[in-house]
């Protein structure tokens, strides 16, 4: 069964590539979530304080990967204690966030964050909210690192390899 979740983790180029490699993820799309305007441009998000987060829409197969497993892999690709900053990217558009569309996902998200917090002395600052709005980013941002293999990315190549090899729910490769 397909489900969707929206994950923000800094620059969406690398986060999209990382999430797309995970077994059970059926599709990804980069866009802008939970801002105070609809259909913003990248320039507006960068310069006009629209309140959007660079976000990846993730459609995944619950029969292959659970939301908890997906979140645990997402947590590996972010610094969950860094507010409005991931890698060299700074600003509210680069905040970490989990935006859900199904209320049944909230307890799973809250439990995953509670377990994550036990690993850190500093507070985990991942924003957790229902998805209020989402607009796909411009076409040149979609699958950016596939189109531009040497493009900027704050996620290490080692983590990409790990995502591609992850075996959720103990399924055989």
N, C-alpha and C positions, 0 to 999 in steps of 0.2 A: 504494500500500500504506500502511495506517495504522500509525503508531508512536506511542508516548507517552514523554514525559519530564516530570519534575516540577521546576519552577523557582521558587525563592524569591528575592524581590527587594524586601524591605521590605513595606509594607502591601500586602496582596493585592488590595485593591479596584482600585487603579490598574494593577498588574501584570497582572491578569486582563483588564482592558479593553484595555490595550496589546497583549497577546499575541493577543487575540481578533480584532484588526483585521488581523493579518498574513495575507496570501494563502497558502493552504495549511494554515492552522490550521483543523481541522474542529470542534473543541470545546474549551472550557476549563471548569474547575471550581475553585473555591477550597477550600482545606482546610488541614489541619495535618499536617505530615510529620515523621517521624524523631524523635518524642518518646518519653518513657518510660511513657506510658499510651496506652490505646486509647480512641477516641471521646471526646476531651476537649471541653468547652464552650469558647467564646471566653473567658469569664470565668476559667476554669481556666488556659488558656494565658497570659492576661495576668497573673494574680496568683499562680499556684501553682507556678511554675518547673517546668513539665512537660517542658521541653526541645524542644517543637515549634517548627518554623519555619512561618510563614504562607507557604503554597506554592500554586502554580497547577499543576494537572494539565493538561497540554497534549497533545491528540491531534492529530497532524498527518499530512498526506499526503506521503510521501517522494517521490512523483512530481512534486510541486509545489514543495516546499521541503526542502532537506537539513537534517540536524541542525546542521551547521556554520553554515549560513545563519541558522537559527533562533537559535542561540547568539549569533551576532554581533549580531543585532537585540536580543536580551536584554541583551547587554553594554552597548548604547547607553542602556538605561533604568535602569542602576544605577551606583553608584560602587563599582567592584570592589575598591577599597582601603580601604573603610570597614568596620570590624568591628562587627557587631551594631548597625548604624545605617544607615538610608536616609532622606534628607530629615530631617524633624523627629521621626521615629520611632526610639526607642532601646530596645534590649533584644535578648536572644537570639532572640526570636520574629521579629525583623526582619532576621536575618542573610541574607546571600546564599548560595544553595546550588543545586547541580545534583544531582538525585537520579535515578539511572537504574535501569531494570528489566532492561535487556539488556546483558550484558557486552560485546557488540560496540560499544556506544556509548562505552565508557570511553576507548579510544584517540582517538576523535574529540574528546571533551570535553577530554582532556589536551592535545591539540595546539592546540585553540582557546584554552585558557587560556595555554599557552606563548606563542602569538602575541600574545595580549592583554597579557601581562606585559611584552613588549618596548616597549609604549607608555607604561609607567609606571616611575617611579623607586622608588616605594613598592611593597611586596609586594601582589600580588593575593591577597585573603583569601576568595575564593569557596569554600565548602565543597563538596567533590565526594565523594559517597558513594552506595552502592547504596540504593535505597528500602527502608527497613526496615518502615515502616508509614505509612499515610496514612488520614486520616478526613476526609470532606467537612465543610466548615463549615456552620453553620446556614443555612437557606434565605435569611434576610434579607441574608446576605453575598454570595450568588450574584448575579452581574451587578449588583453594588451601584451602580456609576456609571451604568448604564442606568436603574435605578429612581430614582436620586438624582443627576441631572446636575450639581448644584452641590456634590456631596459632596467631602470632602477627598481630595486626590490629590497625591502628591509628584512625579508625572511631568508634564512640561510638555505643554500642548495641541499644541505644535509637533511633539513626538515622536509623539503619537497620529496626527497627519496624515501624518508620515513613514512610520509603520508601515502605514497604510492604503494608501499609494502604493508601498510596496516591491514590487519585481518580481523575486522569487527565480528563480534558474536561467534568467534571461533570457526568461521566458515573456511573451507579449503579454498586456496587460490585457484 
